[in-house]
Structures are given as structure tokens and as C-alpha cells.
Amino acid sequence: MAVNLTKMTPFRMIGNLYFVGTLEASSHLIDTGDGLILIDTGYVENAPLIIESLAELGFDIKDVKIILHSHGHGDHTLATAELLKHAPLAKTYVKKEDEIFLRGRFEPDYDMSDGDVIRLGNTEILILETPGHTRGTVSFFFDVTENGVTYRAGMFGGAGTNQLKKRYLDSATKWRFPYRLRGMFFDSVERLRREKVDVFVGNHARQNKTPEKYELMKTASANPFVDPTEWGIFLDAVEARLMGIIKDESRTEFVNYAHRGASTYCPENTMLSFYTGVYMGANGIETDVQKTKDGVLVLYHDDTLGRILGIEGSIKDYTYEELLAYDVKNGELRDKIPTLDDFLSHFKNFDLTFAIELKVAGIEREVADMIRKHGCEGKVIITSFIFGAIEAMKECAPELRVGFLTRLYPKDVEGDEKEKRVIADLIRIGADEICPAAGDFTPERVERWHRLGFRVRSWDISNRDVMKAVCDAGADGMTVNFPDKLTEYIKEQV
């Protein structure tokens, strides 16, 4: 699909730095005295415009020796393949993690690593890894000199936050984009605050008001691109924008998980309970999975069968057919233990999120295969109180999201230290969600967990007051035995 571009007049911004892109897709040129460096190329349609812009400035595309890409998205890379046809000396740089976006259009010559310095002629460009917008986003810093004064120029390689919205991340499961990208983005912003920048170079022309400054240059006595305050102001703005998205999603994308279905009213973990939960307005279902003696994955919570079925032993001691001889009860209501296969068959086409808790370790691969069988990879989050189970799940099915059920601040453990250990482990395995007990929730802690990049979900919701407190603290979801009451409260907040 062709992109309509707004050509901008190419011009010298400051020193040996030039703007040669379009309003929609920036491209910058550095004249090093020993060849040209191009930073980002833009859409396919940018290619002839860049060549034309270089010519208008008195440069030749054949003299481009280096093409740097801040990240792999098409509005920064699609024109590269065409430009390489006209720039036979050019070597291309793309961070390895972002090669998935290139789709074979060109083969990068070099990867980039944190702290690399790319040298050509009179220019040295410092590379800093600043993931978040993508896994492989990098930022560039270099000196420019004008009227005998040297200034530090800086570009944040990926400052956009729309790609970090939940719906975008969820729609890109084939590329395994974790929610943790949000935490990486916040970390990158904090890192970039430590860089002194006199000349903010926009990754997109609107970020640093390139068109407006170009007009100002015609009459201003001082170069409008020199502004040591602009960098910090911009970083504050993008950080606030992402936090705003997260807080907004904690309401608009809130997940009301029917805990074992509507288990206050129905036999828990049964089809009757699940359907009742959906009828009561739940947009998620939480359930538990174990494996029978004959290898069937069934939905059942307890370690033993006494409370629910009134018999001795555990799930692993019975075949599925033997278990079907007994009823799950709640008052006068009765139903049977369902299989994971049947559950997914019934509900996979509903607009629901499934929280599937592994009650035992060692079934991770079988559960993942069942989820894949039904095409539910994008609808499921796997949770457990057994950390090794979610770690094993992430190893055998990295495309699935996982979350850890935990009580971070128990009375007998130093809470802050436990939280640090848990978070370090979750970051290490690439987890997406942290699921503390309701008693752990405060607005400050939820914001801290959000800044780390996790979705935040609560369990142990004992009554309506606890439900309200967790919701008001900014949680992204919770499991409740009474989804009708949560549905009512959510409606009250709109």
C-alpha cells in the first residue's frame, strides 16, 4: 500500500547535520568529510525523495557510506533496500533483535551493541541500547560544531508509545512481544535522562518541531535547534504518555475473571459455573488444571478430592472415566469435572481471557499443546504458585504469556526483600504478569509494578470491600467468586 508523504525542504540543521526526510518519516544526514552517514530511511516512497533532497543540498547518494537504523519498524527501514541500489558503498546497521521487521528486504551488514562508537571522518556516533518501542531500539549521540561552539546532539531511537498498548502487544504474539517492553521503555527513559543533550534530533519531525524550527531559522538570530532544556521536557512527556496509557487500560481493558467460574453460586470449575460467570458479565475465566491417572487434563483446584467430591485420594489417582462417577456440588446444583479440551472447545470463540493455573508441575508441555490445538495462544495467560511451572512453560512455549501467583508481603517474611527476589526472577524468565494477593495492593505498589512492565492481577478477593480497594489501587484485573458484583462496580466507575 502506497504511503502519501509530505516532502519537506531539505536543510542544514546545525553544523554538519542535515534533515533530508519527510514529515511522516524522518531521515537525517551527517557529512563527515569522508563520506555521508544516513540515519533512518523511512517508507519505500521516501527513497526517491531522499535522493532528490541530497542532490538539492549538493550531495550525491553514492557517497553514503553508512546507514544507521534506530529500530526496525517500516517507517525507519523500508526505503533502505532501494537506496542501496544507488549507494554501493553503504554499510547498514540494524540491531539484531529488530531484524524480524525487515522481512528479508535487505541483509544488515552490522549489528550494534551498547556503547559502540561508529566512526567516519570527523564524526563519532555513540550507540546506546534503549529498548521499549521495540526490543532492538537504539539511540544515537554525537557532537556538532557551529560558529566554533561544539554541541551534543541526541536522538531517542524509539519514543513512540502506541506500540506499547495492550491490544497491539496482544495482536503481535507471533513475534512474542512481552508486556515487559513497557518496563524496558521506562528504564530507557531513565537512562537517557543522564545524557546531556543540547540539540534534540527528532526520531520523527514532530517530536522536536522540525518544520517549525526550520521556519524560525529564516529569521531567528540564534539556532532554534540548540535548546538544552528540550531533551528533558520531551522525556518527561513520553514517560507520562506511557503511564497514562497503562492507567487508562487498567479501566478500559480491566479483566473480571470469574474465579473457577461463578463459584459463589455454582459448582466450582464446571461448565455451569463458567457459563454463569460469563452471563454475569465476566470477560475472563480463571480455572485450574491437573492431570488424571490416564493422562487427561482436567479442571480441578484442590490437592485432594474430599472437599469437592467427598472421596479419598487426588486427581492423579483416578482415571477420567472414574471421576465422572462423582458430582461437583454447590447446594442443589451439580455438574461434572470438565476437561481442558472441552473447556477450550466451548469458550475459544468467546471474547474472553483465560487464566489457566497449573496446580502441578510437569504438565506444561501438554497444556501448551492443548492451547495451540485450539488456537488460543493470544487469549491465555498461564499462572501458578509454583514458580518452576511457569518457568518451564516459558521455556517450552515462549509465545504464551505467564504470570506468578504470590503473596509478596506475608507477615513472616520481609516483604520488600521478597518482592525484589520475585521481580528479579520474573524479569529473568520474561513473565508478563505479577499476581499478588489482595492484601499486598496499594496504589504505590501497583504503579511500581506497572513501571516494571507487568500487568497486575489480584487474587484472594474475600468480599466486596476488598474487591473495591484492589480495583481502586489500579489493578488490571482480579479473580472473583462473585463476578456479578465486580461487573456492577465497574459499571459504576464509567
N, C-alpha and C positions, 0 to 999 in steps of 0.2 A: 504494500500500500504506500503510495507516494505521500510524502510529508510536505506541506506547504510551509516554506521558510521565508523569514523576513531578513533580507540581506541588509547588513549594516555596513556603513562606510569603514573600510579598514583604516586603522590609525595607530600611531605610536602612543602608547600609554605613558611610559616613563623609561628613560634610559634606553636599553636595548630590548624592551618588551613591547610587543605589538598585539593588538586584537585583530584577528582575521576570520572570526566566526560569524554566526548568525544570532539573531535574538533568541531563537529557540535552542540553539546548540553552540555553546562557546568553543572557540579554538584560539589558542594563543601561540605566538611565535617569539622565539628568542634568537637574536642574531649574535652568535658567539664570536664572530670574527674568523672562525674556522669552520663554518657550516651552520646550518639552521637547526633549531630544536622546535618541534611542534608538540604542543600539549593538548591532547584530545582532538578528535576529528569530527565527531558528530554523525548525523544521519548520512545515508548514501548520497542524498541530494546536496549535502554540504561540499562534497569533493570538488565539483567544478567551481563553486563559489570561493573555496579556499585558494585554489589555483589562480583564479582571477584576482583575488584580494592580494596575494603575494605579488603578482605582476604589477598591480596598481601601486604598490609600495616600493617597487624596483627590485624585488627578489625573484628568484627562479625556484620553482618547486624541485628542480633537480638537485639543488643544494641542501635539501633537507637530509640530515644525517641521522637524526634521532626522532622517533615519535613515541612520546610518553602517554600512557593512558591512566587516568586517575582511578578508573574502575571499568568493569566490563559491559555495562549497560549500552544498548544500541545507540543512544543519543551521545555517546562518547567514543564509539568504536566503529560504527557501520561504514564510515567513509574511508577507513584505513586501507582496505583492500584495493579500492580504486586509486587512491593516492599513491600506493606502492608501485603501480604501473608507470607512474610518471617520476617517481623518486627512487631510482635503482640503488642508491647508496644508503637509503634509510634503514635503520635497525629499529625494531619495535619492542616495546616493553609493556608487559601486562602481568599483574600479579597472578600467580599460578591458580589460586583459588577462584579467580574470575574467568578462567578460560572456558568454563561451561557456557558462558553467554555468547562466545564468539561463533559457535556452531560451525567451525571449520572454515570460516570466511578467510582467515589468514592464520598463519602459524607464527606466534610470537617468537622473536629471537632471544629475548631475555626475560627472566623472572625478576622481581625486585624484592629485596629484603630490608627489614627495618634498619635504618642507619646507613644504608648505601648512599654513596655520593657519586652522582653521574657527572663526569667532567667532559667538557668540549670547549676548546678555545678559551675565552675569558670567563666562562660560566661554570659554576659548581652548583648542582641541584641536590639538596638533601632530601632523602626519601624517608618518610615516617609512615609506618603501618597504622591506619586509623579505621579499622573495620567497624561495621554497623550498617551503613547504607547497603553494602554488600560485604561478604567475607573478605574480599581482596581489595577493598578500598585503600588507597594510599594518598598521602598529602605531600605537597611539594613546597620547598623553601629555598630561596636563592637571593642573591644581592643584585640590586640595580643601582646604577650611579647616574645622577643628573646634576649638572652645574657644580660638579666637584664634590657633591654630597652622596654618600652611599646609604641606601635604604634597604631594609629587609622586606622582601615580598613573600607572601604566603598564600597557598590555595588549600582549602579544605576539600579533599578529593571526593567527598560524597556527603553533602549536608542535607539532602532531601529526606523527609520523614514519612512520606506517603507509603513507601515500600515497607515500612515497619508496622503498618496497620495489620491487625489480626487477620482480616479477610484476605489480604494479599499474602501474608505468610502462610495461611492455611491453603490457599489456592496453588501454592508452589511446592507441595510436598514432594514432588518428583525430584526437586533439587535440594530437598532436605534443609529448608531454611528454618533454623531454630528461633524460638522467641528470644533466646539469649542474644540475638543480634541487637536487640534493644539495649541490653546491658553493655555490649561492646560499644554501641554508639555513645552512650553516656560516658563510658571510660575514655573514648577517643576525644570527646569534647573536653574533658578534664585535662587530658594530656596536651591538647592544643592550646589551652589557656596558658600553658607555661612557655609557649613560643612568643617571642617578641616580633610583632609584625607591624611594619609601617605602611605597607602597601597591600591591601587586601585584594587578591585576584579572585574574582568570582568563578566558581565552577559552572555557573550559569550567569548570563549577563545581568539578570535582575537581582542576583544576590548582592552585588556591590554597586548596583545602579550604574552599570557601564554606559548605557545610552545617555543618561542624564549628565554624567561626568564628561562624556565626550563633548556635549554641547557647552558645558561650563568652561572647558579648556579653550574655547574660542575667545573668551573674554576675561577669564579669571587671571589674576596676577600670580597666583600660586597653583601648583598642580593639584587638582582635587582628588587625585588618587592617593595622595600622601595624607593619611589620617591614622595616627597610632591608636585612636580610640575605637575605630570601626570594627576591628577584629573581635575584640571582647564583646562588643554590643551584639554582633552577629552570633557569636557562640551562645550568648545568653538566650537569644531569640530561638535558635534551633533546639536548644535544650528544653526550653519552656514549651515549644510546639510539640515535641515528642511526649513530654509529660502530660500535656493537655489531651493528646490522643489516647494515652493509656487511661487517664481518669475518665474520659468520655466513654471509652469502651467498657469500663467497669460497670457502666449502667446500660449502654445500648447493646452490649454483647454479653451481658450477665447470663450465667448458666444456672438455672434452677434444676439441680439434679434430684430426681426422685430416688431417694436412698433405699436401695433394694425394692424399688418401686414406691408406691404409696403405702409404706409398710405400717403406718399407724392404723390404717383402715383395712388392709388386705393381707393375706398370707405372703410373707416376705419372699423376694426373689422368685416370684411366679409370674406367669403371663398376665394373670388377673391383676396383680399388683402393678406391673409395668404399664398396662393399658390404662388403669385407673389414674396413675401418675400423669400420663400424657393428657388424659381427659381433664385433669385438674390444672393444666397449664404448664406442666414441666416441659422445658426444652432440652432436658438431658436426663439420662437414666444412669444410675450407678448400680453396679452389680458385682458379684464375686464369683471367681471361677476356681474350681478344683477338678481333680481327675479321678474317675471311678476305677475300680479294680480291673475292669475290662477296657480301660483307656478312653472312656468317653469324657469330654469336657462338659461339666455341669455347673449350674449356677447355684451356689450354696455358700453360706457365710461361716458357720461355726466349725471348730475343730472336731467336735463330736456331734452325734445325732440326737442326743437326749432331749435338748430343749425344743427342737423343731419337729422331729419325727417320733420321739418317745421310745427310741430303741438304742441299744448299745452300739459302740463302735464309731467309726468315722467313714467318710465318703470312700476312702481308698479300700475299705474292707468289703464293699458291695459292688456287684455289677449294676449297670444302669437299670436293667430289667428288674432286678431285685428291689431297687429303690422305688420303682414305680408302684410297688405294692402299698406304699405308705403315702399319706396325705400331709401336705403342709397346711397348717390351720391358723385361722385368726377369727375367734368367735365361732360363728356358724359357717364362715366361709372356708372353703377347701380348694386346693389345687395341687398340681404335681410339680416336682423339681424339673425345670426345663434344661435343655442342653444349650450350650453356647451357639451351636449350629442353628437350632430352631430360633433362638433369640435374634440372631443377626438376620436370618431369613425374614422374620416378621417385621423388623424395625429398620432395616437398612435403607429403605426408601422414605422414611420419615425425616423431617428436618430436625434431627436430634443429634446431640453429642453424647457419646457413650464413655463413661468412666468405668473401665474394667479392672477390678482389683485382683491381683494374683494373691491367693491365700496360701499358696505353697510354692516353693521354688522347684525348678526343674521342668516346668511345663511351658516355658517361654516360647520356644520354637513352635510348638503345636498351636498355641494361642495365636501367634503371629500368622501362621499358615491359614488358620481359620478366618482371621480378619482379612487376609489377602484374598482368600477364596470368594468372599462376599464383596470385595472391592470397598471396604470400609476404612482404608488406611487414613483418609482425611477426616473421619468422623470420630476417631477413637483416641482417648488418652489412657495409657496403661499406668496403673498405680499399684503401690504395695507398701506395707510396713516393713517388708523385707528388702533392704537396700540391694542386696546381691541379686534379687529377682529383676528389679528394674535395670540394673547394670547389665545383666545377661540379656535382657530384652533389647536394650540399646545396641548390644553387640551383634545379635542375630537379626535384628530388624531396625536398622538405624533410621528408616523413614518414619517409624512410629514415634509419636510423642509420649514421653513418660513423665510421671510426677511421683513425688515421695510423700507418703503419709507419715506424719511425725508429730510428736509433742515436743516443741522446742524449749519450753520453759517449765519442765516438771519441777516440783518442789525439792526433789533430792539431787538435782543437777544444776550446776552453774549455767544458767540459760544462755548468756552471751557467748560463752565458750562453746557450748553445744551448737548454737546457731552457726558460728564460724566454721566448725567442722563439717556440719551438714551442707552448708552452702559451698564450701570448697569441694566436697565430693560431688555435689550436683553439677557444678561447673565442669568438673573433670570429665564426667560421663556425657555431658551435653543434654542434661534434663531440661524440660520446658516448664514444669510447674512445681511449685512448692505448696504442700498441703498441710499446714499446721492445724492443731486443734483450735477450737473456737476461743479457748481461754488465752491463747497466745496473741490474739489480734489487738492491735492498736493502730490508729491511722499512721503513726510514725513508722511502725514496723512494716506496714503494707507498702508505704512509699519506698522504704529502703529495699524491700524485696522487688518491687517494680523497677527500681533503678538498676538492680542487678540483671533485669531482663526476664524475670519469671512471671508467668501467670500465677495468681494466688487464689487458692480454693480452700475452704474450711470444711471440717467435719466436726462431729460431736456437738451438733446443734440440739440442745436439750429442750428448749422452749422458745416461744415467740420473742421474748426479750433478747435472748442470746442471738437469735436469727437477725433481729433488727440491728444489734450492735455490730455484728460482723459485716452486714451489708453496708452500714453507715461508715465503717472503717475503710471501705474502698475495695473490698474483695471482688474478684472476678467471677465467683461462683461459690456455691456451697451445696452439700448434700443434706437433704432434709427428709424426715419421715412423713412430713405433712406439707407436700408441695402446694396445696391449695392456699395455705396461709402465706407462703412466700409469694405466690402469684398475686395475691391481694395486696401485699405490702409493696411489691414492685410497681403495681399499677398506681398506688398512692403517690409514688415518687415522680411520676411522669407529669 
